[in-house]
Amino acid sequence: MRKKRKGSEADTGENAQEEVIPTCDLKSSNVRSHYSLEDYNRLKKRCKEDRGREPVTSFKSRLAGIATAPPCGASSSLVLPGRGLKRKIGCIDVATQTGRKNKFEDDYILGDAIGRGKFGSVWLCRSKVTGVEFACKTLQKGEETVHREVEIMQHLSGHPGVVTLHAVYEESECFQLVMELCSGGRLIDQMVDEGRYSEQRAANIFKDVMLVIKYCHDMGVVHRDIKPENILLVSLGKMKLADFGLAMRISNGQTLSGLAGSPAYVAPEVLLGNYSEKVDIWSAGVLLHALLVGGLPFQGDSLEAVFEAIKNVKLDFHTGIWDSISKPARDLVARMLTRDVSARITADEVLRDCWHVPCQRNLHSLLISEYLLSGLPPL
Ligand SMILES: Nc1ncnc2c1ncn2[C@@H]1O[C@H](COP(=O)(O)OP(=O)(O)OP(=O)(O)O)[C@@H](O)[C@H]1O
């Protein structure tokens, strides 16, 4: 029997709210995702105290992971032909089947561990033929959603904003996913190190994030776990979206159910039941807030409090730090963090927004806020 991984509908009950700090692995995304960046040190201490309690099973299995993937090849109401579905859902796509002929170790030399998620380890590896370095993610087959993660990565691979899947090796117990190596680290680590971003810098990274979200939506995929922990940096300030472990196929007009995501980034409608690809817009709005302000918009001392804030807190864009942020930037965050899903803007509309494509109308206010932040005179 397959185990349930991130996203099992069965876990949407009251247990979902029991766990406050689900994991103490500070290298993982959870602690940072749930709380403000400023709270990081405080949480570090609490995590230390909590160490020894039930670790991984409590979090993604109860909260983040929630919609189960259909077993590979099984039919599912969530896998319908729809927009952008360039291939039918299946197991392993031909393009990445080459690895099946050989074993992984015939073709690659395994190096050091470079990342660890709750459901897989990521290693450095080097091609024996070309000498090129890659990242290799090992996914144990027992996990129900593993097949879906592989399939969705194959479906999306090729876009400059998606981590390219180079090869898939299917072994009896696991899949080895050979991916392009993103050596710039995670956006979250840069955010923690550097604090809030200038509007110009935030706009640069945010635009790339939105381009890849729009691509996913056009391809009929909802990522469901947009957060800076899943944004990997590459050279020249470019980024790649990673970790499609919670991603789901969706067709036009279809809705998903099941609690999935990371608490601080989760959209209110996810907590209520039915939702669509617009959840990624909400999460990207939380990310934009974090980039501009240096903290998360919806916080609390418990998971319940965070959810309560997501459902009810009215953000005030007129006081405090927002004073130094341009009106177009504030407006964009507000339009993304709109609880009324039909009023929330789409990825396309976000990309057409004037803030990150400075137009005549708001260029001036952007320059003013850059000036206020930097102390340098505007150009
Ligand atoms: N292509 C890559 N290049 C470089 N590092 C990577 C790559 N893919 C993943 N990593 C590293 O490995 C970590 C874990 O990867 P990933 O998020 O895919 O695993 P996961 O088990 O699905 O994680 P999570 O616990 O967030 O669900 C990432 O945070 C990152 O540090």
The ligand as an ORCA input file, in Angstrom:
! r2SCAN-3c Opt
* xyz 0 1
  N      17.935     21.427     -8.622
  C      18.466     21.717     -7.440
  N      19.661     22.328     -7.353
  C      20.206     22.617     -6.153
  N      19.635     22.342     -4.965
  C      18.432     21.736     -4.983
  C      17.778     21.391     -6.210
  N      16.590     20.826     -5.918
  C      16.494     20.808     -4.587
  N      17.596     21.358     -4.011
  C      17.848     21.521     -2.573
  O      17.234     20.450     -1.865
  C      16.232     20.955     -0.968
  C      15.051     20.003     -0.901
  O      14.507     19.855     -2.196
  P      12.946     19.791     -2.451
  O      12.315     21.035     -1.909
  O      12.699     19.475     -3.870
  O      12.593     18.522     -1.536
  P      11.266     18.178     -0.765
  O      11.462     16.927     -0.009
  O      10.140     18.136     -1.737
  O      11.195     19.433      0.172
  P      10.090     19.932      1.175
  O      10.511     19.411      2.486
  O      10.178     21.445      1.104
  O       8.776     19.414      0.716
  C      15.893     22.341     -1.500
  O      15.431     23.188     -0.498
  C      17.225     22.811     -2.049
  O      18.040     23.312     -1.017
*
